[in-house]
Amino acid sequence: MDLPHVAWAAGLFEAEGSLSHHMPKGRRTPRATLDLSQKGADVIPEVLDRFRQVVECGQIFGPYRGYLYYWRTHDVALIAFVVLLLWPWISSEKRAQMRKTLEAVPALWVAAAFGDLFTDEIGSASDETQRAWAAGFFEGDGTIGAYRTRGSEAHVLTASIAQASDSGVPSALTRFHAVAAAGNIYGPIAPRGWSRLPQYRWQARGRHAARIASLLLPWLAGAKKEQVITALDTAR
């Protein structure tokens, strides 16, 4: 379980993971749920299986509604382990969401406190580890394609990541921008579609998008990897 793989898993969790809790009937304490979702066809998405291999625990369930799979655990010991493992790489906004459950479930209150002790390690992480985190984040929330420009037969490569926030540019988007060292962040954009909050978007085009895609490609898996390869081939 080396650091680049942990960083990749944390980037994916930043985009697609959640920690929540509820009070089941007949219980005196809340039940916590740590999960990570991915769309798939007829088989478990490769990215979920890879995440499970990195964290070395949890189970994969699905498909729900015919296309949605989840890596999930309710075991508080496993939740605490995964939270501690990924915590240094999780954004402040995501941590704030997770703390609601960590503070509500008695067995989990210490996880965030210990996690905070290791937050400085990302500042000294290697470039490869930073790219691994960025690839995990792009795996979850990124998209890429080659699109024709008006009045031309040429295809221009465009890569983007959208995030919603009511408190300014999401810090995960800022971190990705720094790792990519290219593109721009746009927003706030009025709420529409999938979000009721203002949206922010990192976007890169042309050779900048191609360079970033090439850097992230070794860490991508399954459908996202195929999407990147197809886009690069079309834009050539």
C-alpha positions as CSV (number, residue, x, y, z in Angstrom):
1,M,0.0,0.0,0.0
2,D,2.3,2.8,-1.2
3,L,1.6,6.5,-1.0
4,P,0.8,7.1,-4.7
5,H,-1.9,4.4,-4.6
6,V,-3.3,5.9,-1.4
7,A,-3.3,9.4,-3.0
8,W,-5.2,8.0,-6.0
9,A,-7.8,6.4,-3.8
10,A,-8.2,9.6,-1.9
11,G,-8.7,11.6,-5.1
12,L,-11.4,9.2,-6.2
13,F,-13.1,9.3,-2.8
14,E,-13.0,13.1,-2.9
15,A,-15.0,13.0,-6.1
16,E,-17.3,10.0,-5.5
17,G,-17.1,9.0,-1.9
18,S,-19.3,9.8,1.2
19,L,-19.5,9.2,4.9
20,S,-23.0,9.3,6.4
21,H,-25.0,8.0,9.3
22,H,-28.5,7.2,10.3
23,M,-30.4,5.9,13.4
24,P,-31.8,2.4,12.7
25,K,-35.0,1.4,14.5
26,G,-34.1,-0.3,17.8
27,R,-30.5,1.1,18.0
28,R,-29.2,3.5,20.6
29,T,-26.3,4.8,18.5
30,P,-26.2,5.8,14.8
31,R,-25.0,3.5,12.1
32,A,-22.2,4.8,9.9
33,T,-21.9,4.1,6.2
34,L,-18.7,4.7,4.2
35,D,-19.2,4.2,0.5
36,L,-18.0,5.0,-3.0
37,S,-20.2,4.8,-6.2
38,Q,-19.5,4.2,-9.8
39,K,-21.6,3.5,-12.9
40,G,-21.0,0.2,-14.7
41,A,-22.5,-2.0,-17.3
42,D,-22.7,-5.8,-16.6
43,V,-19.6,-6.1,-14.5
44,I,-18.1,-4.4,-11.4
45,P,-16.3,-1.2,-12.5
46,E,-12.6,-1.8,-12.5
47,V,-12.0,1.4,-10.6
48,L,-14.1,0.1,-7.6
49,D,-12.1,-3.1,-7.5
50,R,-8.9,-1.1,-7.6
51,F,-10.1,1.1,-4.7
52,R,-10.9,-2.0,-2.7
53,Q,-7.5,-3.4,-3.3
54,V,-5.9,-0.2,-2.1
55,V,-7.9,0.1,1.2
56,E,-7.8,-3.7,1.6
57,C,-11.4,-3.9,3.0
58,G,-15.1,-3.3,2.3
59,Q,-17.4,-5.0,-0.2
60,I,-18.8,-4.1,-3.6
61,F,-22.6,-4.2,-4.1
62,G,-24.8,-3.8,-7.2
63,P,-25.9,-3.1,-9.7
64,Y,-28.7,-0.9,-8.4
65,R,-31.2,0.4,-10.9
66,G,-29.2,-1.7,-13.4
67,Y,-26.1,0.4,-13.6
68,L,-24.8,1.7,-10.2
69,Y,-22.3,-0.1,-8.1
70,Y,-21.0,0.7,-4.6
71,W,-17.9,-0.1,-2.5
72,R,-19.2,0.0,1.0
73,T,-18.6,-0.8,4.7
74,H,-20.6,-0.2,7.9
75,D,-17.9,-1.7,10.2
76,V,-16.7,1.2,12.4
77,A,-13.2,-0.2,12.7
78,L,-12.8,-0.4,8.9
79,I,-14.4,3.1,8.5
80,A,-11.9,4.5,11.0
81,F,-9.0,2.8,9.2
82,V,-10.0,4.1,5.7
83,V,-10.7,7.6,7.0
84,L,-7.3,7.7,8.7
85,L,-5.6,6.4,5.5
86,L,-7.2,9.0,3.2
87,W,-7.7,11.9,5.6
88,P,-4.4,13.8,4.7
89,W,-5.6,14.0,1.1
90,I,-9.2,14.9,1.7
91,S,-10.2,18.6,1.1
92,S,-11.3,20.8,4.0
93,E,-14.9,20.9,2.6
94,K,-15.1,17.1,2.4
95,R,-13.7,16.8,5.9
96,A,-16.3,19.1,7.2
97,Q,-19.0,16.9,5.8
98,M,-17.3,13.8,7.2
99,R,-16.9,15.2,10.7
100,K,-20.7,15.3,11.1
101,T,-20.7,11.5,11.1
102,L,-17.3,11.1,12.9
103,E,-18.7,13.2,15.8
104,A,-22.1,11.6,15.8
105,V,-20.9,7.9,16.0
106,P,-19.1,7.3,19.3
107,A,-16.7,4.8,18.0
108,L,-15.4,7.2,15.3
109,W,-14.8,10.5,17.2
110,V,-11.0,9.9,17.4
111,A,-10.5,9.2,13.6
112,A,-10.4,12.9,12.6
113,A,-8.2,13.9,15.5
114,F,-5.6,11.3,14.5
115,G,-6.0,12.1,10.8
116,D,-5.2,15.8,11.5
117,L,-1.8,14.7,12.8
118,F,-0.7,13.6,9.3
119,T,-2.1,16.4,7.1
120,D,1.4,17.9,6.4
121,E,2.6,14.9,4.4
122,I,0.9,16.0,1.2
123,G,3.0,19.1,1.0
124,S,6.2,17.0,0.6
125,A,4.7,14.3,-1.6
126,S,6.4,13.6,-4.9
127,D,5.2,14.8,-8.2
128,E,4.1,11.2,-9.1
129,T,2.0,11.0,-5.9
130,Q,0.4,14.4,-6.7
131,R,-0.4,13.2,-10.2
132,A,-1.9,10.0,-8.7
133,W,-4.2,12.0,-6.5
134,A,-5.2,14.2,-9.5
135,A,-5.9,11.1,-11.6
136,G,-8.2,9.7,-8.9
137,F,-10.0,13.0,-8.7
138,F,-10.3,13.2,-12.5
139,E,-11.5,9.5,-12.6
140,G,-14.4,10.5,-10.5
141,D,-15.4,14.0,-11.7
142,G,-13.5,14.6,-14.9
143,T,-14.5,14.4,-18.5
144,I,-12.6,14.7,-21.8
145,G,-13.6,14.7,-25.4
146,A,-12.5,15.9,-28.9
147,Y,-15.0,18.4,-30.4
148,R,-15.2,20.1,-33.7
149,T,-14.9,23.8,-33.8
150,R,-17.4,25.9,-35.7
151,G,-16.5,26.2,-39.4
152,S,-13.7,23.6,-39.2
153,E,-13.2,19.9,-39.6
154,A,-10.5,19.9,-36.9
155,H,-11.2,18.4,-33.4
156,V,-10.1,20.3,-30.3
157,L,-9.4,18.3,-27.2
158,T,-11.2,19.6,-24.1
159,A,-10.8,18.3,-20.5
160,S,-12.8,19.6,-17.6
161,I,-13.9,19.0,-14.0
162,A,-17.0,20.5,-12.5
163,Q,-17.6,21.0,-8.8
164,A,-20.4,22.7,-6.8
165,S,-19.8,25.1,-3.9
166,D,-21.6,27.9,-2.0
167,S,-18.4,29.2,-0.5
168,G,-16.1,30.0,-3.5
169,V,-13.8,27.8,-5.6
170,P,-13.6,24.3,-4.1
171,S,-10.2,23.6,-2.7
172,A,-9.9,20.2,-4.5
173,L,-10.4,22.0,-7.8
174,T,-7.7,24.5,-6.8
175,R,-5.4,21.6,-5.9
176,F,-6.0,19.9,-9.2
177,H,-5.3,23.1,-11.1
178,A,-2.0,23.4,-9.3
179,V,-1.0,19.8,-10.1
180,A,-2.1,20.2,-13.8
181,A,-0.2,23.5,-14.1
182,A,-2.5,24.4,-17.0
183,G,-6.1,25.4,-17.8
184,N,-8.3,27.8,-15.9
185,I,-11.0,27.7,-13.3
186,Y,-14.3,29.4,-14.3
187,G,-17.2,30.3,-12.1
188,P,-19.4,30.8,-10.2
189,I,-21.9,29.5,-12.7
190,A,-25.6,29.7,-11.8
191,P,-27.0,26.4,-10.5
192,R,-28.3,24.1,-13.2
193,G,-28.7,20.4,-13.9
194,W,-27.2,18.2,-11.3
195,S,-26.5,20.9,-8.6
196,R,-28.5,23.4,-6.6
197,L,-25.3,25.2,-5.7
198,P,-23.2,27.5,-7.9
199,Q,-20.8,25.6,-10.1
200,Y,-17.1,26.0,-10.7
201,R,-15.3,24.4,-13.6
202,W,-11.6,23.7,-14.3
203,Q,-11.0,23.4,-18.1
204,A,-8.1,23.0,-20.4
205,R,-8.1,22.7,-24.2
206,G,-5.8,21.7,-27.0
207,R,-2.2,20.8,-26.3
208,H,-2.6,21.7,-22.6
209,A,-5.5,19.2,-22.3
210,A,-3.4,16.6,-24.2
211,R,-0.4,17.0,-21.9
212,I,-2.5,16.7,-18.8
213,A,-4.4,13.6,-20.2
214,S,-1.0,12.0,-20.9
215,L,0.2,12.6,-17.4
216,L,-2.9,11.1,-15.8
217,L,-3.4,8.2,-18.2
218,P,-1.1,5.7,-16.4
219,W,-3.3,6.0,-13.3
220,L,-6.7,5.8,-15.0
221,A,-8.8,2.7,-15.3
222,G,-11.7,1.2,-17.2
223,A,-14.2,3.5,-18.8
224,K,-12.4,6.8,-18.0
225,K,-9.1,5.4,-19.5
226,E,-11.0,4.4,-22.7
227,Q,-12.6,7.9,-22.8
228,V,-9.2,9.6,-22.6
229,I,-7.6,7.3,-25.2
230,T,-10.5,7.8,-27.6
231,A,-10.4,11.6,-27.2
232,L,-6.6,11.7,-27.8
233,D,-6.9,9.6,-30.9
234,T,-9.7,11.7,-32.3
235,A,-7.8,15.0,-31.7
236,R,-4.7,13.8,-33.4
